[in-house]
Amino acid sequence: MELIHIVGLSCVVALLVLVLREHHPTIAFLVVLFAAVIVLLLIFHHVRDAFVLVRALAAQAGVDEIFFTTMIKMIGIAYVAEIGAHIMRDAQLASMAAHIELAGKVLLLVMAMPILTTVIQTIAHILPFGAT
Amino acid sequence: MNQDMQTLFQIAAIGIIVAMIHTVLKQMDKEDYAHWVTLIGFVVVLFMVVRKLNMLFSEIKTLFFLQ
């Protein structure tokens, strides 16, 4: 049961941070960062398993490989932006967190551009009035 | 997991010990040494965290096909 490990680890980290914060806020922040990295590394093994399943399902449904890869990339960008924003909020840098989120949104839009173009071209082909 | 927990406690211990040394050196009127000790402790901890962070980012890169 991995969840119990993670919850126990967070309790220990909370205790350590409460002790450290009065003397040494920077090292307390580094403890939080390290714990976040440990938890994410624990979780990503399972994410990999889930992706294997989703990839198999997509191959069975005949989804184009490029679309699937782009989708996974977009999920990754969203994850990374979220992680970065949360870490910045932990360091009480809310404006930096907002900037990271904005950058994530823009990069997602740029990454979705080819798919969006394909969709628009498909719709233009379906439409009856002249747009070839 | 075990190794990670060990490193986590190491980081916390470094923080507490550095704070103690800082206080002691301050009491002995050696402010400049106290600041150096703080800085060195911070850099050591930063190295540990950055190594782990590098592992996380490379994992993310391979997992989500981000180059």
N, CA and C atoms of all chains as a GROMACS GRO file, in nm:
protein
  597
    1MET      N    1   0.085  -0.120   0.000
    1MET     CA    2   0.000   0.000   0.000
    1MET      C    3   0.088   0.124   0.000
    2GLU      N    4   0.096   0.186  -0.117
    2GLU     CA    5   0.190   0.296  -0.131
    2GLU      C    6   0.137   0.427  -0.072
    3LEU      N    7   0.004   0.437  -0.068
    3LEU     CA    8  -0.056   0.562  -0.020
    3LEU      C    9  -0.020   0.587   0.126
    4ILE      N   10  -0.015   0.477   0.203
    4ILE     CA   11   0.020   0.492   0.345
    4ILE      C   12   0.162   0.544   0.359
    5HIS      N   13   0.252   0.492   0.272
    5HIS     CA   14   0.389   0.544   0.272
    5HIS      C   15   0.389   0.694   0.248
    6ILE      N   16   0.311   0.735   0.147
    6ILE     CA   17   0.315   0.876   0.106
    6ILE      C   18   0.258   0.964   0.216
    7VAL      N   19   0.147   0.919   0.277
    7VAL     CA   20   0.086   1.001   0.382
    7VAL      C   21   0.178   1.009   0.503
    8GLY      N   22   0.241   0.897   0.537
    8GLY     CA   23   0.334   0.899   0.649
    8GLY      C   24   0.452   0.989   0.621
    9LEU      N   25   0.504   0.980   0.499
    9LEU     CA   26   0.616   1.066   0.460
    9LEU      C   27   0.576   1.212   0.471
   10SER      N   28   0.452   1.247   0.427
   10SER     CA   29   0.412   1.388   0.434
   10SER      C   30   0.399   1.433   0.578
   11CYS      N   31   0.350   1.344   0.666
   11CYS     CA   32   0.341   1.382   0.808
   11CYS      C   33   0.480   1.411   0.865
   12VAL      N   34   0.576   1.322   0.834
   12VAL     CA   35   0.713   1.343   0.883
   12VAL      C   36   0.769   1.474   0.828
   13VAL      N   37   0.743   1.498   0.699
   13VAL     CA   38   0.795   1.620   0.637
   13VAL      C   39   0.733   1.743   0.701
   14ALA      N   40   0.603   1.737   0.731
   14ALA     CA   41   0.537   1.851   0.795
   14ALA      C   42   0.602   1.881   0.930
   15LEU      N   43   0.629   1.774   1.004
   15LEU     CA   44   0.693   1.792   1.136
   15LEU      C   45   0.830   1.856   1.121
   16LEU      N   46   0.911   1.800   1.029
   16LEU     CA   47   1.047   1.853   1.010
   16LEU      C   48   1.043   1.999   0.967
   17VAL      N   49   0.946   2.032   0.879
   17VAL     CA   50   0.940   2.169   0.830
   17VAL      C   51   0.899   2.263   0.942
   18LEU      N   52   0.806   2.217   1.027
   18LEU     CA   53   0.765   2.302   1.138
   18LEU      C   54   0.882   2.329   1.232
   19VAL      N   55   0.969   2.227   1.251
   19VAL     CA   56   1.085   2.248   1.338
   19VAL      C   57   1.184   2.342   1.271
   20LEU      N   58   1.206   2.319   1.140
   20LEU     CA   59   1.315   2.391   1.071
   20LEU      C   60   1.279   2.534   1.035
   21ARG      N   61   1.150   2.563   1.019
   21ARG     CA   62   1.112   2.689   0.958
   21ARG      C   63   1.155   2.810   1.042
   22GLU      N   64   1.152   2.791   1.176
   22GLU     CA   65   1.186   2.906   1.261
   22GLU      C   66   1.334   2.941   1.248
   23HIS      N   67   1.420   2.837   1.236
   23HIS     CA   68   1.562   2.866   1.231
   23HIS      C   69   1.609   2.894   1.090
   24HIS      N   70   1.551   2.820   0.994
   24HIS     CA   71   1.616   2.814   0.864
   24HIS      C   72   1.514   2.795   0.752
   25PRO      N   73   1.446   2.902   0.712
   25PRO     CA   74   1.338   2.886   0.613
   25PRO      C   75   1.385   2.828   0.481
   26THR      N   76   1.509   2.859   0.439
   26THR     CA   77   1.554   2.810   0.308
   26THR      C   78   1.568   2.658   0.308
   27ILE      N   79   1.628   2.606   0.415
   27ILE     CA   80   1.645   2.460   0.420
   27ILE      C   81   1.510   2.392   0.439
   28ALA      N   82   1.418   2.458   0.510
   28ALA     CA   83   1.282   2.403   0.522
   28ALA      C   84   1.217   2.391   0.385
   29PHE      N   85   1.236   2.494   0.304
   29PHE     CA   86   1.181   2.488   0.167
   29PHE      C   87   1.246   2.375   0.087
   30LEU      N   88   1.378   2.356   0.106
   30LEU     CA   89   1.444   2.248   0.032
   30LEU      C   90   1.392   2.111   0.077
   31VAL      N   91   1.360   2.099   0.207
   31VAL     CA   92   1.302   1.973   0.255
   31VAL      C   93   1.169   1.947   0.186
   32VAL      N   94   1.087   2.052   0.176
   32VAL     CA   95   0.957   2.036   0.109
   32VAL      C   96   0.977   1.994  -0.036
   33LEU      N   97   1.074   2.059  -0.103
   33LEU     CA   98   1.100   2.029  -0.244
   33LEU      C   99   1.144   1.884  -0.260
   34PHE      N  100   1.234   1.840  -0.171
   34PHE     CA  101   1.283   1.703  -0.180
   34PHE      C  102   1.170   1.602  -0.159
   35ALA      N  103   1.083   1.632  -0.061
   35ALA     CA  104   0.972   1.540  -0.035
   35ALA      C  105   0.878   1.535  -0.155
   36ALA      N  106   0.854   1.650  -0.217
   36ALA     CA  107   0.768   1.652  -0.335
   36ALA      C  108   0.828   1.567  -0.446
   37VAL      N  109   0.960   1.578  -0.463
   37VAL     CA  110   1.026   1.499  -0.568
   37VAL      C  111   1.014   1.350  -0.538
   38ILE      N  112   1.031   1.311  -0.412
   38ILE     CA  113   1.021   1.169  -0.376
   38ILE      C  114   0.881   1.117  -0.408
   39VAL      N  115   0.779   1.194  -0.367
   39VAL     CA  116   0.641   1.148  -0.389
   39VAL      C  117   0.613   1.134  -0.538
   40LEU      N  118   0.658   1.233  -0.616
   40LEU     CA  119   0.632   1.227  -0.760
   40LEU      C  120   0.704   1.110  -0.824
   41LEU      N  121   0.828   1.084  -0.780
   41LEU     CA  122   0.902   0.970  -0.838
   41LEU      C  123   0.832   0.838  -0.803
   42LEU      N  124   0.774   0.832  -0.681
   42LEU     CA  125   0.700   0.710  -0.645
   42LEU      C  126   0.580   0.690  -0.735
   43ILE      N  127   0.514   0.802  -0.769
   43ILE     CA  128   0.387   0.793  -0.841
   43ILE      C  129   0.408   0.767  -0.989
   44PHE      N  130   0.520   0.817  -1.045
   44PHE     CA  131   0.534   0.811  -1.191
   44PHE      C  132   0.548   0.668  -1.243
   45HIS      N  133   0.592   0.574  -1.157
   45HIS     CA  134   0.595   0.434  -1.202
   45HIS      C  135   0.454   0.389  -1.241
   46HIS      N  136   0.356   0.428  -1.159
   46HIS     CA  137   0.218   0.387  -1.188
   46HIS      C  138   0.164   0.459  -1.310
   47VAL      N  139   0.206   0.585  -1.325
   47VAL     CA  140   0.162   0.660  -1.444
   47VAL      C  141   0.211   0.589  -1.570
   48ARG      N  142   0.335   0.536  -1.562
   48ARG     CA  143   0.389   0.465  -1.678
   48ARG      C  144   0.302   0.343  -1.712
   49ASP      N  145   0.261   0.267  -1.609
   49ASP     CA  146   0.175   0.152  -1.632
   49ASP      C  147   0.043   0.195  -1.699
   50ALA      N  148  -0.014   0.305  -1.647
   50ALA     CA  149  -0.141   0.354  -1.702
   50ALA      C  150  -0.123   0.393  -1.848
   51PHE      N  151  -0.008   0.454  -1.880
   51PHE     CA  152   0.015   0.496  -2.018
   51PHE      C  153   0.028   0.377  -2.112
   52VAL      N  154   0.089   0.269  -2.060
   52VAL     CA  155   0.098   0.148  -2.144
   52VAL      C  156  -0.041   0.099  -2.181
   53LEU      N  157  -0.131   0.098  -2.082
   53LEU     CA  158  -0.269   0.055  -2.107
   53LEU      C  159  -0.337   0.146  -2.208
   54VAL      N  160  -0.324   0.279  -2.185
   54VAL     CA  161  -0.392   0.374  -2.273
   54VAL      C  162  -0.338   0.364  -2.414
   55ARG      N  163  -0.206   0.340  -2.426
   55ARG     CA  164  -0.145   0.327  -2.559
   55ARG      C  165  -0.199   0.204  -2.631
   56ALA      N  166  -0.215   0.094  -2.556
   56ALA     CA  167  -0.269  -0.027  -2.617
   56ALA      C  168  -0.412  -0.003  -2.665
   57LEU      N  169  -0.492   0.066  -2.581
   57LEU     CA  170  -0.630   0.096  -2.619
   57LEU      C  171  -0.634   0.184  -2.743
   58ALA      N  172  -0.545   0.285  -2.748
   58ALA     CA  173  -0.544   0.375  -2.863
   58ALA      C  174  -0.503   0.301  -2.989
   59ALA      N  175  -0.409   0.207  -2.976
   59ALA     CA  176  -0.367   0.130  -3.093
   59ALA      C  177  -0.482   0.043  -3.143
   60GLN      N  178  -0.561  -0.012  -3.048
   60GLN     CA  179  -0.675  -0.093  -3.089
   60GLN      C  180  -0.782  -0.009  -3.157
   61ALA      N  181  -0.801   0.114  -3.107
   61ALA     CA  182  -0.905   0.200  -3.164
   61ALA      C  183  -0.858   0.266  -3.293
   62GLY      N  184  -0.732   0.245  -3.331
   62GLY     CA  185  -0.683   0.300  -3.456
   62GLY      C  186  -0.654   0.448  -3.451
   63VAL      N  187  -0.620   0.500  -3.333
   63VAL     CA  188  -0.584   0.642  -3.321
   63VAL      C  189  -0.444   0.660  -3.379
   64ASP      N  190  -0.427   0.773  -3.449
   64ASP     CA  191  -0.298   0.803  -3.508
   64ASP      C  192  -0.193   0.821  -3.398
   65GLU      N  193  -0.073   0.766  -3.423
   65GLU     CA  194   0.033   0.770  -3.321
   65GLU      C  195   0.075   0.913  -3.287
   66ILE      N  196   0.073   1.001  -3.390
   66ILE     CA  197   0.117   1.139  -3.366
   66ILE      C  198   0.021   1.211  -3.271
   67PHE      N  199  -0.108   1.187  -3.291
   67PHE     CA  200  -0.207   1.250  -3.203
   67PHE      C  201  -0.190   1.201  -3.061
   68PHE      N  202  -0.165   1.070  -3.048
   68PHE     CA  203  -0.150   1.014  -2.914
   68PHE      C  204  -0.027   1.072  -2.843
   69THR      N  205   0.083   1.078  -2.919
   69THR     CA  206   0.206   1.132  -2.859
   69THR      C  207   0.187   1.278  -2.819
   70THR      N  208   0.119   1.354  -2.906
   70THR     CA  209   0.094   1.494  -2.873
   70THR      C  210   0.010   1.507  -2.747
   71MET      N  211  -0.087   1.417  -2.734
   71MET     CA  212  -0.173   1.423  -2.616
   71MET      C  213  -0.092   1.395  -2.489
   72ILE      N  214  -0.005   1.293  -2.499
   72ILE     CA  215   0.077   1.261  -2.381
   72ILE      C  216   0.169   1.378  -2.347
   73LYS      N  217   0.224   1.440  -2.452
   73LYS     CA  218   0.312   1.555  -2.428
   73LYS      C  219   0.235   1.667  -2.359
   74MET      N  220   0.108   1.689  -2.404
   74MET     CA  221   0.030   1.796  -2.342
   74MET      C  222   0.003   1.765  -2.196
   75ILE      N  223  -0.027   1.638  -2.168
   75ILE     CA  224  -0.049   1.600  -2.027
   75ILE      C  225   0.078   1.627  -1.947
   76GLY      N  226   0.195   1.595  -2.007
   76GLY     CA  227   0.322   1.617  -1.938
   76GLY      C  228   0.344   1.763  -1.908
   77ILE      N  229   0.317   1.849  -2.009
   77ILE     CA  230   0.338   1.992  -1.987
   77ILE      C  231   0.246   2.043  -1.877
   78ALA      N  232   0.121   1.995  -1.878
   78ALA     CA  233   0.027   2.038  -1.774
   78ALA      C  234   0.076   1.996  -1.636
   79TYR      N  235   0.125   1.871  -1.628
   79TYR     CA  236   0.177   1.821  -1.501
   79TYR      C  237   0.292   1.907  -1.452
   80VAL      N  238   0.389   1.930  -1.541
   80VAL     CA  239   0.510   2.003  -1.500
   80VAL      C  240   0.475   2.145  -1.458
   81ALA      N  241   0.384   2.208  -1.534
   81ALA     CA  242   0.346   2.344  -1.498
   81ALA      C  243   0.279   2.346  -1.361
   82GLU      N  244   0.195   2.247  -1.337
   82GLU     CA  245   0.126   2.241  -1.207
   82GLU      C  246   0.225   2.221  -1.092
   83ILE      N  247   0.322   2.128  -1.115
   83ILE     CA  248   0.422   2.102  -1.011
   83ILE      C  249   0.501   2.229  -0.982
   84GLY      N  250   0.547   2.295  -1.089
   84GLY     CA  251   0.625   2.416  -1.070
   84GLY      C  252   0.546   2.524  -0.999
   85ALA      N  253   0.419   2.539  -1.037
   85ALA     CA  254   0.337   2.643  -0.974
   85ALA      C  255   0.316   2.613  -0.827
   86HIS      N  256   0.296   2.484  -0.793
   86HIS     CA  257   0.275   2.452  -0.652
   86HIS      C  258   0.402   2.476  -0.571
   87ILE      N  259   0.518   2.443  -0.631
   87ILE     CA  260   0.644   2.465  -0.559
   87ILE      C  261   0.664   2.615  -0.536
   88MET      N  262   0.632   2.694  -0.638
   88MET     CA  263   0.646   2.839  -0.622
   88MET      C  264   0.552   2.891  -0.515
   89ARG      N  265   0.431   2.834  -0.508
   89ARG     CA  266   0.339   2.879  -0.403
   89ARG      C  267   0.391   2.841  -0.266
   90ASP      N  268   0.458   2.723  -0.257
   90ASP     CA  269   0.519   2.683  -0.130
   90ASP      C  270   0.624   2.783  -0.086
   91ALA      N  271   0.696   2.839  -0.185
   91ALA     CA  272   0.798   2.938  -0.152
   91ALA      C  273   0.738   3.077  -0.139
   92GLN      N  274   0.604   3.086  -0.136
   92GLN     CA  275   0.532   3.214  -0.124
   92GLN      C  276   0.566   3.310  -0.238
   93LEU      N  277   0.570   3.255  -0.357
   93LEU     CA  278   0.591   3.337  -0.476
   93LEU      C  279   0.471   3.319  -0.568
   94ALA      N  280   0.358   3.377  -0.528
   94ALA     CA  281   0.234   3.353  -0.601
   94ALA      C  282   0.242   3.410  -0.742
   95SER      N  283   0.312   3.522  -0.759
   95SER     CA  284   0.318   3.583  -0.894
   95SER      C  285   0.398   3.494  -0.988
   96MET      N  286   0.508   3.434  -0.934
   96MET     CA  287   0.587   3.344  -1.018
   96MET      C  288   0.503   3.220  -1.056
   97ALA      N  289   0.420   3.174  -0.962
   97ALA     CA  290   0.333   3.060  -0.991
   97ALA      C  291   0.237   3.095  -1.104
   98ALA      N  292   0.182   3.217  -1.099
   98ALA     CA  293   0.090   3.258  -1.205
   98ALA      C  294   0.162   3.265  -1.339
   99HIS      N  295   0.288   3.311  -1.337
   99HIS     CA  296   0.364   3.318  -1.463
   99HIS      C  297   0.387   3.178  -1.518
  100ILE      N  298   0.420   3.084  -1.428
  100ILE     CA  299   0.445   2.946  -1.476
  100ILE      C  300   0.318   2.889  -1.537
  101GLU      N  301   0.204   2.917  -1.471
  101GLU     CA  302   0.078   2.864  -1.524
  101GLU      C  303   0.048   2.924  -1.661
  102LEU      N  304   0.074   3.055  -1.674
  102LEU     CA  305   0.050   3.119  -1.804
  102LEU      C  306   0.139   3.057  -1.911
  103ALA      N  307   0.267   3.035  -1.876
  103ALA     CA  308   0.360   2.977  -1.973
  103ALA      C  309   0.313   2.837  -2.013
  104GLY      N  310   0.264   2.760  -1.913
  104GLY     CA  311   0.213   2.627  -1.945
  104GLY      C  312   0.096   2.633  -2.041
  105LYS      N  313   0.005   2.729  -2.016
  105LYS     CA  314  -0.112   2.739  -2.105
  105LYS      C  315  -0.070   2.773  -2.248
  106VAL      N  316   0.024   2.870  -2.259
  106VAL     CA  317   0.067   2.912  -2.392
  106VAL      C  318   0.134   2.794  -2.465
  107LEU      N  319   0.221   2.721  -2.393
  107LEU     CA  320   0.290   2.609  -2.457
  107LEU      C  321   0.192   2.500  -2.498
  108LEU      N  322   0.087   2.480  -2.414
  108LEU     CA  323  -0.016   2.382  -2.452
  108LEU      C  324  -0.085   2.423  -2.580
  109LEU      N  325  -0.118   2.554  -2.589
  109LEU     CA  326  -0.185   2.604  -2.709
  109LEU      C  327  -0.098   2.582  -2.832
  110VAL      N  328   0.033   2.613  -2.816
  110VAL     CA  329   0.124   2.598  -2.931
  110VAL      C  330   0.133   2.450  -2.971
  111MET      N  331   0.135   2.364  -2.870
  111MET     CA  332   0.148   2.222  -2.901
  111MET      C  333   0.021   2.167  -2.967
  112ALA      N  334  -0.093   2.226  -2.931
  112ALA     CA  335  -0.220   2.178  -2.986
  112ALA      C  336  -0.247   2.235  -3.124
  113MET      N  337  -0.161   2.326  -3.170
  113MET     CA  338  -0.187   2.395  -3.296
  113MET      C  339  -0.202   2.300  -3.416
  114PRO      N  340  -0.111   2.201  -3.436
  114PRO     CA  341  -0.129   2.113  -3.552
  114PRO      C  342  -0.260   2.036  -3.550
  115ILE      N  343  -0.299   1.988  -3.432
  115ILE     CA  344  -0.425   1.915  -3.421
  115ILE      C  345  -0.542   2.008  -3.455
  116LEU      N  346  -0.533   2.131  -3.401
  116LEU     CA  347  -0.638   2.229  -3.425
  116LEU      C  348  -0.649   2.258  -3.574
  117THR      N  349  -0.534   2.270  -3.642
  117THR     CA  350  -0.534   2.295  -3.786
  117THR      C  351  -0.603   2.180  -3.860
  118THR      N  352  -0.570   2.057  -3.818
  118THR     CA  353  -0.633   1.942  -3.882
  118THR      C  354  -0.784   1.944  -3.865
  119VAL      N  355  -0.828   1.978  -3.744
  119VAL     CA  356  -0.972   1.983  -3.718
  119VAL      C  357  -1.039   2.088  -3.806
  120ILE      N  358  -0.975   2.206  -3.815
  120ILE     CA  359  -1.035   2.314  -3.894
  120ILE      C  360  -1.040   2.275  -4.041
  121GLN      N  361  -0.933   2.210  -4.091
  121GLN     CA  362  -0.933   2.166  -4.231
  121GLN      C  363  -1.042   2.064  -4.256
  122THR      N  364  -1.061   1.971  -4.160
  122THR     CA  365  -1.166   1.870  -4.176
  122THR      C  366  -1.302   1.936  -4.183
  123ILE      N  367  -1.326   2.034  -4.094
  123ILE     CA  368  -1.455   2.102  -4.093
  123ILE      C  369  -1.475   2.177  -4.223
  124ALA      N  370  -1.367   2.242  -4.273
  124ALA     CA  371  -1.377   2.316  -4.397
  124ALA      C  372  -1.410   2.224  -4.514
  125HIS      N  373  -1.360   2.100  -4.510
  125HIS     CA  374  -1.392   2.005  -4.617
  125HIS      C  375  -1.537   1.962  -4.609
  126ILE      N  376  -1.589   1.948  -4.484
  126ILE     CA  377  -1.726   1.900  -4.468
  126ILE      C  378  -1.825   2.006  -4.512
  127LEU      N  379  -1.791   2.134  -4.483
  127LEU     CA  380  -1.885   2.241  -4.512
  127LEU      C  381  -1.918   2.245  -4.661
  128PRO      N  382  -2.046   2.271  -4.695
  128PRO     CA  383  -2.086   2.265  -4.836
  128PRO      C  384  -2.041   2.384  -4.918
  129PHE      N  385  -2.025   2.504  -4.856
  129PHE     CA  386  -2.005   2.622  -4.942
  129PHE      C  387  -1.857   2.650  -4.968
  130GLY      N  388  -1.807   2.582  -5.068
  130GLY     CA  389  -1.690   2.625  -5.141
  130GLY      C  390  -1.554   2.623  -5.075
  131ALA      N  391  -1.541   2.617  -4.944
  131ALA     CA  392  -1.408   2.626  -4.884
  131ALA      C  393  -1.334   2.495  -4.905
  132THR      N  394  -1.236   2.497  -4.995
  132THR     CA  395  -1.164   2.373  -5.023
  132THR      C  396  -1.036   2.368  -4.945
  133MET      N  397   1.311   0.407  -0.184
  133MET     CA  398   1.223   0.467  -0.080
  133MET      C  399   1.301   0.485   0.050
  134ASN      N  400   1.369   0.375   0.094
  134ASN     CA  401   1.445   0.383   0.218
  134ASN      C  402   1.557   0.484   0.208
  135GLN      N  403   1.627   0.475   0.094
  135GLN     CA  404   1.738   0.568   0.068
  135GLN      C  405   1.688   0.712   0.067
  136ASP      N  406   1.571   0.732   0.006
  136ASP     CA  407   1.517   0.867  -0.003
  136ASP      C  408   1.484   0.921   0.135
  137MET      N  409   1.424   0.835   0.218
  137MET     CA  410   1.391   0.880   0.354
  137MET      C  411   1.518   0.917   0.429
  138GLN      N  412   1.623   0.835   0.407
  138GLN     CA  413   1.750   0.864   0.474
  138GLN      C  414   1.803   1.002   0.432
  139THR      N  415   1.796   1.028   0.302
  139THR     CA  416   1.843   1.157   0.253
  139THR      C  417   1.759   1.271   0.309
  140LEU      N  418   1.628   1.247   0.319
  140LEU     CA  419   1.539   1.351   0.374
  140LEU      C  420   1.579   1.385   0.517
  141PHE      N  421   1.601   1.281   0.598
  141PHE     CA  422   1.641   1.306   0.737
  141PHE      C  423   1.778   1.372   0.743
  142GLN      N  424   1.867   1.333   0.649
  142GLN     CA  425   1.998   1.398   0.644
  142GLN      C  426   1.983   1.548   0.621
  143ILE      N  427   1.895   1.583   0.527
  143ILE     CA  428   1.876   1.725   0.497
  143ILE      C  429   1.825   1.799   0.620
  144ALA      N  430   1.724   1.739   0.685
  144ALA     CA  431   1.668   1.805   0.804
  144ALA      C  432   1.774   1.818   0.913
  145ALA      N  433   1.857   1.711   0.930
  145ALA     CA  434   1.960   1.715   1.033
  145ALA      C  435   2.063   1.822   1.001
  146ILE      N  436   2.100   1.833   0.873
  146ILE     CA  437   2.195   1.938   0.835
  146ILE      C  438   2.137   2.075   0.869
  147GLY      N  439   2.008   2.092   0.841
  147GLY     CA  440   1.945   2.219   0.873
  147GLY      C  441   1.952   2.251   1.021
  148ILE      N  442   1.917   2.152   1.105
  148ILE     CA  443   1.916   2.177   1.249
  148ILE      C  444   2.057   2.204   1.300
  149ILE      N  445   2.155   2.123   1.253
  149ILE     CA  446   2.292   2.139   1.302
  149ILE      C  447   2.349   2.273   1.260
  150VAL      N  448   2.319   2.312   1.136
  150VAL     CA  449   2.369   2.442   1.089
  150VAL      C  450   2.307   2.554   1.171
  151ALA      N  451   2.179   2.540   1.203
  151ALA     CA  452   2.116   2.644   1.286
  151ALA      C  453   2.183   2.653   1.422
  152MET      N  454   2.216   2.534   1.480
  152MET     CA  455   2.282   2.532   1.611
  152MET      C  456   2.419   2.600   1.604
  153ILE      N  457   2.497   2.561   1.501
  153ILE     CA  458   2.632   2.618   1.487
  153ILE      C  459   2.623   2.769   1.467
  154HIS      N  460   2.522   2.809   1.389
  154HIS     CA  461   2.502   2.952   1.365
  154HIS      C  462   2.479   3.025   1.497
  155THR      N  463   2.392   2.967   1.580
  155THR     CA  464   2.362   3.032   1.709
  155THR      C  465   2.486   3.041   1.795
  156VAL      N  466   2.561   2.927   1.801
  156VAL     CA  467   2.680   2.926   1.887
  156VAL      C  468   2.782   3.028   1.841
  157LEU      N  469   2.805   3.032   1.709
  157LEU     CA  470   2.906   3.125   1.657
  157LEU      C  471   2.862   3.270   1.678
  158LYS      N  472   2.731   3.292   1.671
  158LYS     CA  473   2.682   3.427   1.693
  158LYS      C  474   2.705   3.470   1.838
  159GLN      N  475   2.684   3.374   1.929
  159GLN     CA  476   2.709   3.406   2.071
  159GLN      C  477   2.856   3.439   2.094
  160MET      N  478   2.945   3.376   2.013
  160MET     CA  479   3.088   3.400   2.031
  160MET      C  480   3.135   3.522   1.952
  161ASP      N  481   3.039   3.602   1.902
  161ASP     CA  482   3.071   3.723   1.827
  161ASP      C  483   3.151   3.694   1.701
  162LYS      N  484   3.116   3.586   1.633
  162LYS     CA  485   3.185   3.556   1.506
  162LYS      C  486   3.080   3.546   1.396
  163GLU      N  487   3.022   3.661   1.365
  163GLU     CA  488   2.911   3.667   1.270
  163GLU      C  489   2.951   3.619   1.132
  164ASP      N  490   3.073   3.658   1.089
  164ASP     CA  491   3.112   3.624   0.952
  164ASP      C  492   3.128   3.473   0.936
  165TYR      N  493   3.187   3.407   1.036
  165TYR     CA  494   3.196   3.261   1.029
  165TYR      C  495   3.057   3.198   1.028
  166ALA      N  496   2.967   3.255   1.107
  166ALA     CA  497   2.831   3.201   1.114
  166ALA      C  498   2.764   3.206   0.977
  167HIS      N  499   2.785   3.318   0.908
  167HIS     CA  500   2.724   3.329   0.775
  167HIS      C  501   2.784   3.228   0.678
  168TRP      N  502   2.917   3.207   0.688
  168TRP     CA  503   2.980   3.109   0.598
  168TRP      C  504   2.926   2.969   0.622
  169VAL      N  505   2.911   2.935   0.753
  169VAL     CA  506   2.858   2.802   0.786
  169VAL      C  507   2.719   2.784   0.727
  170THR      N  508   2.635   2.887   0.741
  170THR     CA  509   2.500   2.880   0.686
  170THR      C  510   2.504   2.859   0.535
  171LEU      N  511   2.591   2.935   0.470
  171LEU     CA  512   2.598   2.927   0.324
  171LEU      C  513   2.643   2.788   0.280
  172ILE      N  514   2.744   2.733   0.349
  172ILE     CA  515   2.797   2.602   0.307
  172ILE      C  516   2.693   2.493   0.330
  173GLY      N  517   2.625   2.499   0.445
  173GLY     CA  518   2.518   2.402   0.470
  173GLY      C  519   2.410   2.409   0.364
  174PHE      N  520   2.374   2.531   0.327
  174PHE     CA  521   2.272   2.548   0.223
  174PHE      C  522   2.317   2.488   0.091
  175VAL      N  523   2.444   2.511   0.056
  175VAL     CA  524   2.492   2.460  -0.073
  175VAL      C  525   2.494   2.306  -0.073
  176VAL      N  526   2.536   2.246   0.040
  176VAL     CA  527   2.538   2.099   0.046
  176VAL      C  528   2.397   2.043   0.027
  177VAL      N  529   2.300   2.102   0.098
  177VAL     CA  530   2.162   2.055   0.086
  177VAL      C  531   2.111   2.077  -0.056
  178LEU      N  532   2.148   2.191  -0.112
  178LEU     CA  533   2.103   2.223  -0.248
  178LEU      C  534   2.154   2.119  -0.347
  179PHE      N  535   2.278   2.073  -0.328
  179PHE     CA  536   2.331   1.969  -0.417
  179PHE      C  537   2.248   1.842  -0.410
  180MET      N  538   2.216   1.800  -0.287
  180MET     CA  539   2.134   1.679  -0.271
  180MET      C  540   2.000   1.693  -0.344
  181VAL      N  541   1.935   1.809  -0.321
  181VAL     CA  542   1.801   1.827  -0.378
  181VAL      C  543   1.809   1.836  -0.530
  182VAL      N  544   1.912   1.904  -0.580
  182VAL     CA  545   1.919   1.923  -0.724
  182VAL      C  546   1.945   1.790  -0.795
  183ARG      N  547   2.025   1.704  -0.732
  183ARG     CA  548   2.049   1.572  -0.794
  183ARG      C  549   1.918   1.494  -0.808
  184LYS      N  550   1.837   1.500  -0.701
  184LYS     CA  551   1.708   1.428  -0.705
  184LYS      C  552   1.614   1.493  -0.807
  185LEU      N  553   1.618   1.626  -0.812
  185LEU     CA  554   1.531   1.698  -0.905
  185LEU      C  555   1.567   1.664  -1.049
  186ASN      N  556   1.698   1.646  -1.073
  186ASN     CA  557   1.742   1.605  -1.206
  186ASN      C  558   1.684   1.469  -1.242
  187MET      N  559   1.684   1.378  -1.142
  187MET     CA  560   1.625   1.245  -1.166
  187MET      C  561   1.478   1.259  -1.203
  188LEU      N  562   1.406   1.345  -1.128
  188LEU     CA  563   1.263   1.362  -1.155
  188LEU      C  564   1.240   1.417  -1.294
  189PHE      N  565   1.320   1.516  -1.335
  189PHE     CA  566   1.297   1.577  -1.465
  189PHE      C  567   1.331   1.481  -1.578
  190SER      N  568   1.437   1.402  -1.560
  190SER     CA  569   1.466   1.307  -1.667
  190SER      C  570   1.358   1.199  -1.677
  191GLU      N  571   1.304   1.161  -1.560
  191GLU     CA  572   1.192   1.066  -1.561
  191GLU      C  573   1.071   1.124  -1.635
  192ILE      N  574   1.041   1.251  -1.606
  192ILE     CA  575   0.928   1.316  -1.673
  192ILE      C  576   0.953   1.322  -1.823
  193LYS      N  577   1.077   1.354  -1.860
  193LYS     CA  578   1.107   1.365  -2.003
  193LYS      C  579   1.087   1.233  -2.074
  194THR      N  580   1.132   1.123  -2.014
  194THR     CA  581   1.115   0.996  -2.082
  194THR      C  582   0.969   0.952  -2.079
  195LEU      N  583   0.898   0.986  -1.971
  195LEU     CA  584   0.761   0.936  -1.957
  195LEU      C  585   0.666   1.007  -2.052
  196PHE      N  586   0.682   1.139  -2.066
  196PHE     CA  587   0.586   1.216  -2.146
  196PHE      C  588   0.642   1.251  -2.284
  197PHE      N  589   0.748   1.185  -2.329
  197PHE     CA  590   0.806   1.208  -2.463
  197PHE      C  591   0.845   1.353  -2.485
  198LEU      N  592   0.888   1.424  -2.380
  198LEU     CA  593   0.926   1.564  -2.401
  198LEU      C  594   1.073   1.568  -2.440
  199GLN      N  595   1.101   1.535  -2.563
  199GLN     CA  596   1.237   1.526  -2.618
  199GLN      C  597   1.324   1.428  -2.540
   0.00000   0.00000   0.00000
